[in-house]
C-alpha cells in the first residue's frame, strides 16, 4: 500500500503543477484579451470623436459604451479639442501652395 500512496501523491503533485500552469496561461490570455478590448475601444473612441457620431451607444452593450464614452472624455481633457489625432498642428494645404500673385 505504501507504493500506491506514493503514486497517488505524485499524481496529485503533477495535477497541481498542471493546474498552476493552466492558471498562468489563463491569466496571460485574459491580459491579451483586455489589451485587445482596450485597443478596439481606443479606435472606436477616436472614430467617434472624428466623425461626431456616437455609434457605440446604439450598437454595443451599455457597459462597453460607457467605457468608450469615458475614453472620449479623457481624450478631450488631455488634448483640449476634437483634434485628438494631432490635426491641429498640421499645415493647411492652402498655406503650402505658392502664391502666383506674389511675383
N, CA, C and O of each residue as an XYZ file, in Angstrom:
412
protein
N       0.809     -1.196      0.000
C       0.000      0.000      0.000
C       0.850      1.257      0.000
O       0.437      2.293     -0.521
N       1.974      1.172      0.553
C       2.845      2.336      0.601
C       3.164      2.838     -0.808
O       3.187      4.045     -1.050
N       3.406      1.924     -1.718
C       3.727      2.284     -3.091
C       2.551      2.996     -3.759
O       2.748      3.984     -4.467
N       1.332      2.503     -3.540
C       0.147      3.129     -4.128
C      -0.077      4.531     -3.563
O      -0.475      5.434     -4.299
N       0.165      4.717     -2.303
C       0.015      6.036     -1.697
C       1.010      7.021     -2.303
O       0.670      8.177     -2.557
N       2.234      6.562     -2.531
C       3.247      7.428     -3.143
C       2.850      7.797     -4.566
O       2.998      8.950     -4.970
N       2.346      6.828     -5.333
C       1.883      7.118     -6.692
C       0.742      8.124     -6.678
O       0.688      9.033     -7.507
N      -0.160      7.952     -5.736
C      -1.291      8.864     -5.617
C      -0.810     10.277     -5.305
O      -1.288     11.241     -5.902
N       0.129     10.404     -4.377
C       0.661     11.721     -4.015
C       1.412     12.353     -5.176
O       1.299     13.557     -5.406
N       2.175     11.553     -5.909
C       2.889     12.070     -7.088
C       1.875     12.547     -8.124
O       2.061     13.588     -8.753
N       0.811     11.782     -8.295
C      -0.252     12.186     -9.223
C      -0.886     13.497     -8.813
O      -1.183     14.334     -9.665
N      -1.097     13.687     -7.525
C      -1.657     14.948     -7.036
C      -0.707     16.110     -7.289
O      -1.137     17.199     -7.669
N       0.572     15.879     -7.081
C       1.558     16.939     -7.322
C       1.579     17.321     -8.791
O       1.621     18.505     -9.127
N       1.550     16.329     -9.664
C       1.556     16.610    -11.101
C       0.296     17.364    -11.512
O       0.356     18.281    -12.331
N      -0.835     16.982    -10.947
C      -2.077     17.686    -11.247
C      -1.995     19.127    -10.758
O      -2.450     20.046    -11.440
N      -1.419     19.323     -9.583
C      -1.263     20.670     -9.048
C      -0.378     21.523     -9.923
O      -0.657     22.705    -10.127
N       0.673     20.949    -10.437
C       1.568     21.693    -11.319
C       0.842     22.077    -12.600
O       0.962     23.211    -13.063
N       0.101     21.158    -13.169
C      -0.589     21.469    -14.410
C      -1.691     22.500    -14.170
O      -1.971     23.322    -15.042
N      -2.315     22.462    -12.999
C      -3.328     23.477    -12.689
C      -2.683     24.851    -12.573
O      -3.243     25.843    -13.039
N      -1.513     24.912    -11.958
C      -0.804     26.199    -11.864
C      -0.423     26.701    -13.246
O      -0.549     27.891    -13.534
N       0.043     25.796    -14.107
C       0.376     26.183    -15.478
C      -0.871     26.664    -16.218
O      -0.833     27.649    -16.955
N      -1.967     25.952    -16.006
C      -3.218     26.334    -16.663
C      -3.690     27.699    -16.182
O      -4.147     28.515    -16.982
N      -3.584     27.949    -14.894
C      -3.968     29.254    -14.339
C      -3.087     30.354    -14.921
O      -3.570     31.436    -15.255
N      -1.797     30.072    -15.040
C      -0.878     31.054    -15.602
C      -1.238     31.365    -17.054
O      -1.242     32.527    -17.462
N      -1.538     30.329    -17.828
C      -1.923     30.525    -19.229
C      -3.223     31.312    -19.328
O      -3.358     32.187    -20.184
N      -4.176     31.005    -18.458
C      -5.447     31.727    -18.478
C      -5.267     33.198    -18.115
O      -5.907     34.070    -18.704
N      -4.401     33.471    -17.153
C      -4.125     34.872    -16.791
C      -3.492     35.622    -17.960
O      -3.838     36.773    -18.227
N      -2.560     34.960    -18.657
C      -1.928     35.588    -19.823
C      -2.959     35.862    -20.909
O      -2.937     36.913    -21.549
N      -3.863     34.909    -21.110
C      -4.899     35.074    -22.133
C      -5.844     36.222    -21.764
O      -6.257     36.993    -22.631
N      -6.181     36.333    -20.489
C      -7.034     37.432    -20.026
C      -6.360     38.773    -20.296
O      -7.005     39.716    -20.754
N      -5.054     38.857    -20.011
C      -4.319     40.097    -20.279
C      -4.339     40.436    -21.760
O      -4.519     41.596    -22.131
N      -4.155     39.422    -22.616
C      -4.196     39.655    -24.061
C      -5.562     40.173    -24.490
O      -5.656     41.125    -25.265
N      -6.613     39.549    -23.988
C      -7.961     39.957    -24.353
C      -8.296     41.354    -23.845
O      -8.977     42.117    -24.531
N      -7.824     41.693    -22.656
C      -8.046     43.042    -22.129
C      -7.325     44.080    -22.984
O      -7.854     45.167    -23.215
N      -6.115     43.750    -23.458
C      -5.389     44.657    -24.331
C      -6.150     44.868    -25.635
O      -6.288     45.998    -26.101
N      -6.645     43.777    -26.223
C      -7.389     43.871    -27.479
C      -8.636     44.725    -27.288
O      -8.937     45.586    -28.115
N      -9.361     44.485    -26.196
C     -10.574     45.262    -25.915
C     -10.244     46.747    -25.767
O     -10.940     47.605    -26.311
N      -9.188     47.037    -25.035
C      -8.773     48.421    -24.816
C      -8.385     49.083    -26.138
O      -8.756     50.227    -26.398
N      -7.645     48.364    -26.962
C      -7.217     48.883    -28.264
C      -8.431     49.164    -29.155
O      -8.509     50.212    -29.797
N      -9.376     48.221    -29.189
C     -10.575     48.419    -30.001
C     -11.384     49.608    -29.501
O     -11.918     50.377    -30.300
N     -11.475     49.762    -28.192
C     -12.210     50.902    -27.640
C     -11.526     52.214    -27.992
O     -12.200     53.209    -28.258
N     -10.196     52.230    -27.998
C      -9.466     53.438    -28.404
C      -9.807     53.814    -29.834
O     -10.040     54.985    -30.134
N      -9.838     52.829    -30.716
C     -10.149     53.092    -32.124
C     -11.574     53.616    -32.264
O     -11.814     54.586    -32.982
N     -12.512     52.978    -31.583
C     -13.907     53.427    -31.651
C     -14.043     54.842    -31.107
O     -14.733     55.670    -31.701
N     -13.389     55.129    -29.979
C     -13.461     56.470    -29.396
C     -12.885     57.506    -30.352
O     -13.465     58.578    -30.524
N     -11.747     57.198    -30.977
C     -11.147     58.128    -31.938
C     -12.084     58.382    -33.118
O     -12.273     59.526    -33.531
N     -12.665     57.323    -33.652
C     -13.557     57.481    -34.801
C     -14.809     58.277    -34.428
O     -15.288     59.091    -35.217
N     -15.329     58.042    -33.239
C     -16.497     58.810    -32.816
C     -16.157     60.278    -32.621
O     -16.977     61.146    -32.919
N     -14.970     60.564    -32.130
C     -14.563     61.966    -31.976
C     -14.367     62.626    -33.332
O     -14.740     63.783    -33.524
N     -13.787     61.897    -34.262
C     -13.537     62.461    -35.593
C     -14.839     62.692    -36.342
O     -15.044     63.754    -36.929
N     -15.724     61.694    -36.324
C     -16.960     61.786    -37.105
C     -18.072     62.521    -36.383
O     -18.980     63.052    -37.024
N     -18.016     62.562    -35.053
C     -19.074     63.191    -34.288
C     -20.311     62.316    -34.139
O     -21.353     62.787    -33.683
N     -20.203     61.050    -34.519
C     -21.330     60.121    -34.443
C     -21.065     59.127    -33.322
O     -20.020     58.476    -33.293
N     -22.018     59.012    -32.397
C     -21.882     58.071    -31.286
C     -22.466     56.716    -31.679
O     -23.611     56.403    -31.352
N     -21.676     55.931    -32.373
C     -22.136     54.624    -32.830
C     -22.235     53.618    -31.690
O     -23.112     52.755    -31.703
N     -21.360     53.718    -30.722
C     -21.282     52.708    -29.674
C     -22.528     52.675    -28.796
O     -22.898     51.615    -28.290
N     -23.168     53.807    -28.612
C     -24.352     53.852    -27.740
C     -25.467     52.957    -28.263
O     -26.197     52.347    -27.482
N     -25.597     52.880    -29.568
C     -26.687     52.107    -30.164
C     -26.320     50.665    -30.471
O     -27.202     49.811    -30.560
N     -25.035     50.378    -30.634
C     -24.664     49.051    -31.113
C     -23.903     48.186    -30.116
O     -23.681     47.005    -30.383
N     -23.501     48.733    -28.986
C     -22.739     47.960    -28.006
C     -23.480     47.883    -26.678
O     -24.347     48.713    -26.403
N     -23.146     46.892    -25.854
C     -23.730     46.848    -24.507
C     -23.406     48.126    -23.734
O     -22.379     48.763    -23.966
N     -24.288     48.484    -22.824
C     -24.153     49.745    -22.084
C     -22.803     49.867    -21.380
O     -22.206     50.943    -21.358
N     -22.328     48.772    -20.810
C     -21.060     48.837    -20.072
C     -19.903     49.207    -20.996
O     -19.039     49.999    -20.621
N     -19.885     48.640    -22.198
C     -18.817     48.976    -23.146
C     -18.980     50.392    -23.678
O     -17.995     51.110    -23.850
N     -20.209     50.792    -23.938
C     -20.459     52.154    -24.423
C     -20.010     53.180    -23.391
O     -19.471     54.228    -23.747
N     -20.231     52.879    -22.109
C     -19.792     53.799    -21.047
C     -18.268     53.897    -21.007
O     -17.720     54.981    -20.811
N     -17.582     52.761    -21.193
C     -16.119     52.782    -21.200
C     -15.596     53.626    -22.367
O     -14.629     54.372    -22.213
N     -16.231     53.508    -23.520
C     -15.814     54.287    -24.687
C     -16.089     55.765    -24.455
O     -15.265     56.610    -24.807
N     -17.222     56.082    -23.874
C     -17.548     57.481    -23.565
C     -16.516     58.071    -22.614
O     -16.103     59.219    -22.778
N     -16.101     57.296    -21.627
C     -15.073     57.751    -20.689
C     -13.748     57.991    -21.411
O     -13.058     58.969    -21.127
N     -13.392     57.113    -22.334
C     -12.158     57.302    -23.114
C     -12.228     58.591    -23.931
O     -11.247     59.328    -24.027
N     -13.391     58.855    -24.517
C     -13.551     60.084    -25.304
C     -13.399     61.313    -24.422
O     -12.730     62.274    -24.801
N     -14.021     61.287    -23.243
C     -13.918     62.431    -22.336
C     -12.475     62.652    -21.902
O     -12.007     63.788    -21.837
N     -11.775     61.565    -21.606
C     -10.369     61.684    -21.208
C      -9.515     62.238    -22.342
O      -8.623     63.052    -22.101
N      -9.774     61.814    -23.558
C      -9.014     62.331    -24.701
C      -9.257     63.826    -24.876
O      -8.325     64.590    -25.124
N     -10.503     64.229    -24.744
C     -10.815     65.651    -24.891
C     -10.154     66.471    -23.794
O      -9.686     67.582    -24.046
N     -10.112     65.936    -22.578
C      -9.440     66.629    -21.475
C      -7.949     66.764    -21.755
O      -7.369     67.835    -21.580
N      -7.335     65.670    -22.191
C      -5.888     65.668    -22.433
C      -5.496     66.575    -23.591
O      -4.479     67.267    -23.532
N      -6.300     66.569    -24.632
C      -5.916     67.275    -25.848
C      -6.653     68.587    -26.063
O      -6.260     69.380    -26.919
N      -7.695     68.827    -25.316
C      -8.367     70.114    -25.363
C      -9.326     70.313    -26.515
O     -10.033     71.321    -26.537
N      -9.386     69.404    -27.476
C     -10.307     69.584    -28.592
C     -10.531     68.271    -29.301
O     -10.015     67.226    -28.903
N     -11.313     68.347    -30.361
C     -11.613     67.154    -31.143
C     -10.396     66.674    -31.933
O     -10.398     65.561    -32.460
N      -9.388     67.485    -32.016
C      -8.212     67.143    -32.804
C      -7.279     66.218    -32.025
O      -6.108     66.535    -31.814
N      -7.805     65.088    -31.608
C      -7.052     64.147    -30.783
C      -5.945     63.454    -31.560
O      -5.031     62.888    -30.960
N      -6.011     63.490    -32.869
C      -5.002     62.796    -33.666
C      -3.904     63.727    -34.144
O      -3.135     63.368    -35.037
N      -3.818     64.900    -33.575
C      -2.744     65.818    -33.935
C      -3.023     66.641    -35.170
O      -2.091     67.130    -35.809
N      -4.274     66.804    -35.517
C      -4.619     67.536    -36.727
C      -4.490     69.042    -36.562
O      -4.480     69.767    -37.557
N      -4.391     69.529    -35.334
C      -4.320     70.969    -35.075
C      -3.061     71.574    -35.670
O      -3.124     72.638    -36.285
N      -1.937     70.931    -35.503
C      -0.666     71.498    -35.898
C      -0.252     71.187    -37.331
O       0.833     71.582    -37.758
N      -1.090     70.491    -38.073
C      -0.749     70.201    -39.460
C      -0.945     71.460    -40.290
O      -1.944     72.161    -40.126
N      -0.012     71.748    -41.169
C      -0.182     72.934    -42.008
C      -1.308     72.746    -43.013
O      -1.536     71.646    -43.515
N      -1.983     73.797    -43.286
C      -3.061     73.756    -44.264
C      -2.472     73.583    -45.656
O      -1.359     74.040    -45.916
N      -3.197     72.936    -46.546
C      -2.708     72.779    -47.921
C      -2.731     74.117    -48.645
O      -1.953     74.329    -49.576
N      -3.607     75.015    -48.235
C      -3.644     76.347    -48.841
C      -2.343     77.095    -48.548
O      -1.798     77.766    -49.425
N      -1.846     76.977    -47.308
C      -0.635     77.683    -46.907
C       0.610     77.127    -47.592
O       1.587     77.855    -47.769
N       0.596     75.871    -47.974
C       1.797     75.268    -48.534
C       1.944     75.512    -50.034
O       3.019     75.293    -50.593
N       0.870     75.963    -50.695
C       0.957     76.229    -52.132
C       1.535     77.618    -52.372
O       1.150     78.571    -51.695
N       2.442     77.744    -53.314
C       2.981     79.081    -53.610
C       1.903     79.985    -54.189
O       1.039     79.548    -54.949
N       1.976     81.244    -53.814
C       1.029     82.224    -54.291
C       1.487     82.751    -55.635
O       2.588     83.291    -55.738
N       0.664     82.607    -56.674
C       1.039     83.037    -58.018
C       1.073     84.564    -58.140
O       1.783     85.103    -58.989
N       0.319     85.250    -57.306
C       0.207     86.701    -57.418
C       1.329     87.447    -56.684
O       1.395     88.673    -56.780
N       2.193     86.768    -55.973
C       3.198     87.470    -55.192
C       4.412     87.840    -55.998
O       5.304     88.480    -55.440
N       4.524     87.494    -57.260
C       5.703     87.823    -58.080
C       5.649     89.219    -58.577
O       6.558     89.659    -59.280
